[in-house]
Amino acid sequence: MGQANKDTDDWFSGKAAIVTGGSRGIGRAVAGELAVRGASVVLNGRDQAVLDLAVQELRDAGGSAIGVQGDFLDPEFPDRVVGACQEEFGRIDFLVNNAAASSHSGRVLDCGPDAFRDTILANSWPAVAITQAAAAAGLAEGSAIVNISSAGARRVHELAGVYTAGKLALESLTFTLSRELGPRGVTVNAIEPGIIRTDMAGTIWNGERGAAETRLVPMQRLGLPADIASAVLYLLGPHARWVNGTMLRVDGGRFHVGGESAHMIGVFE
Ligand SMILES: NC(=O)c1ccc[n+]([C@@H]2O[C@H](COP(=O)([O-])OP(=O)(O)OC[C@H]3O[C@@H](n4cnc5c(N)ncnc54)[C@H](OP(=O)(O)O)[C@@H]3O)[C@@H](O)[C@H]2O)c1
């Protein structure tokens, strides 16, 4: 094992992490990487059976994990998740604000007020609410927060313009929270994933559409949850302690600034 890997493993061992939406997809991969390095993990999701399975898999692999079933749009949810982490593990070191959703698919011109509000809120408020609750409960010195944005956040998106606006709000909040929490030794960063093979993005990576998207990625493949989990671990880990208020794009080079493919094909059609 190299020194950098050993430092990383030592860093996570004995600490506690909350991964929202950790029951599936990117969040599940992040939870797995944390648990295997000795961090205790609190996962959440709405589907109890899927959540139970994820927790059991982590425990079967020797990890320490609990699940807190619930919907992040429930105003009591952040306190419940943070309280469970404190109660079970006695500390909170890492937050990965990953769960998100979109209630609108289509043009911004056609989005009604309810879908607009729900989508912007779902992509920004849960991260803020969990961060507030964790900060009040006492984030340990050296804690780190990673918000999962999207590579689409700063791009024109034909069919998910409201979702990407919610992600851009999340990025703005990431900047401000990095300023507010920095003096406490807590970093706050965001990751902008490209297209990742999860349930959420199934319509993009399947079939002809997936083949077309793959050709636009310089690395000639779409992303896997593990690609994002590696980047999350870096931002939470010992080698990123002076990385703060940063957006890290992880997309195989697909959306490089000024690149020919800076305009996304629709996601939620
Ligand atoms: N996949 C991509 O291509 C891609 C690209 C850019 C950004 N992202 C971002 O990456 C993050 C994870 O996406 P993913 O692709 O891993 O999604 P996913 O596979 O659909 O998983 C979403 C996770 O969030 C949970 N969740 C969803 N809505 C919830 C709610 N209202 N309350 C509580 N938990 C909820 C889900 O569990 P339940 O359904 O059981 O609640 C699940 O654990 C999101 O922020 C997404 O915007 C994804």
The ligand as a MOL file (V3000), in Angstrom:
LIG
                    3D

  0  0  0     0  0            999 V3000
M  V30 BEGIN CTAB
M  V30 COUNTS 48 52 0 0 0
M  V30 BEGIN ATOM
M  V30 1 N -26.4500 9.8990 -12.4590 0
M  V30 2 C -26.0130 10.9500 -13.0990 0
M  V30 3 O -25.7340 10.9180 -14.2950 0
M  V30 4 C -25.8210 12.2390 -12.3650 0
M  V30 5 C -25.2160 13.3090 -13.0560 0
M  V30 6 C -25.0160 14.4980 -12.4110 0
M  V30 7 C -25.3990 14.6400 -11.0960 0
M  V30 8 N -25.9850 13.6000 -10.4410 0 CHG=1
M  V30 9 C -26.3680 13.8110 -9.0380 0
M  V30 10 O -25.8320 12.7540 -8.2590 0
M  V30 11 C -26.6700 12.5330 -7.1120 0
M  V30 12 C -27.0220 11.0700 -6.9930 0
M  V30 13 O -27.6670 10.6670 -8.1740 0
M  V30 14 P -27.7720 9.1360 -8.5920 0
M  V30 15 O -27.6140 9.1100 -10.0510 0
M  V30 16 O -26.9290 8.2840 -7.7390 0 CHG=-1
M  V30 17 O -29.3130 8.8810 -8.2560 0
M  V30 18 P -30.0960 7.5350 -7.9180 0
M  V30 19 O -29.3620 6.3340 -8.3870 0
M  V30 20 O -31.4880 7.7800 -8.3870 0
M  V30 21 O -30.0710 7.4980 -6.2950 0
M  V30 22 C -30.6910 8.5290 -5.6020 0
M  V30 23 C -30.5860 8.2560 -4.1160 0
M  V30 24 O -31.2410 9.3270 -3.4210 0
M  V30 25 C -32.3690 8.8060 -2.6810 0
M  V30 26 N -33.4530 9.7780 -2.7650 0
M  V30 27 C -34.0210 10.2760 -3.8900 0
M  V30 28 N -35.0020 11.1290 -3.5730 0
M  V30 29 C -35.0450 11.1570 -2.2120 0
M  V30 30 C -35.8600 11.8390 -1.2850 0
M  V30 31 N -36.8360 12.6730 -1.6810 0
M  V30 32 N -35.6330 11.6710 0.0320 0
M  V30 33 C -34.6660 10.8340 0.4630 0
M  V30 34 N -33.8520 10.1530 -0.3710 0
M  V30 35 C -34.0540 10.3100 -1.6930 0
M  V30 36 C -32.6900 7.4840 -3.3720 0
M  V30 37 O -33.3810 6.5780 -2.5210 0
M  V30 38 P -35.0150 6.4460 -2.6100 0
M  V30 39 O -35.4020 6.5340 -4.0380 0
M  V30 40 O -35.3140 5.1420 -1.9500 0
M  V30 41 O -35.5500 7.5930 -1.8190 0
M  V30 42 C -31.2960 6.9810 -3.6890 0
M  V30 43 O -30.6630 6.4810 -2.5150 0
M  V30 44 C -27.8690 13.4810 -7.2970 0
M  V30 45 O -27.6450 14.6680 -6.5830 0
M  V30 46 C -27.8560 13.7740 -8.7870 0
M  V30 47 O -28.4850 15.0050 -9.0970 0
M  V30 48 C -26.2140 12.3980 -11.0400 0
M  V30 END ATOM
M  V30 BEGIN BOND
M  V30 1 1 1 2
M  V30 2 2 2 3
M  V30 3 1 2 4
M  V30 4 1 4 5
M  V30 5 2 4 48
M  V30 6 2 5 6
M  V30 7 1 6 7
M  V30 8 2 7 8
M  V30 9 1 8 9
M  V30 10 1 8 48
M  V30 11 1 9 10
M  V30 12 1 9 46
M  V30 13 1 10 11
M  V30 14 1 11 12
M  V30 15 1 11 44
M  V30 16 1 12 13
M  V30 17 1 13 14
M  V30 18 2 14 15
M  V30 19 1 14 16
M  V30 20 1 14 17
M  V30 21 1 17 18
M  V30 22 2 18 19
M  V30 23 1 18 20
M  V30 24 1 18 21
M  V30 25 1 21 22
M  V30 26 1 22 23
M  V30 27 1 23 24
M  V30 28 1 23 42
M  V30 29 1 24 25
M  V30 30 1 25 26
M  V30 31 1 25 36
M  V30 32 1 26 27
M  V30 33 1 26 35
M  V30 34 2 27 28
M  V30 35 1 28 29
M  V30 36 1 29 30
M  V30 37 2 29 35
M  V30 38 1 30 31
M  V30 39 2 30 32
M  V30 40 1 32 33
M  V30 41 2 33 34
M  V30 42 1 34 35
M  V30 43 1 36 37
M  V30 44 1 36 42
M  V30 45 1 37 38
M  V30 46 2 38 39
M  V30 47 1 38 40
M  V30 48 1 38 41
M  V30 49 1 42 43
M  V30 50 1 44 45
M  V30 51 1 44 46
M  V30 52 1 46 47
M  V30 END BOND
M  V30 END CTAB
M  END
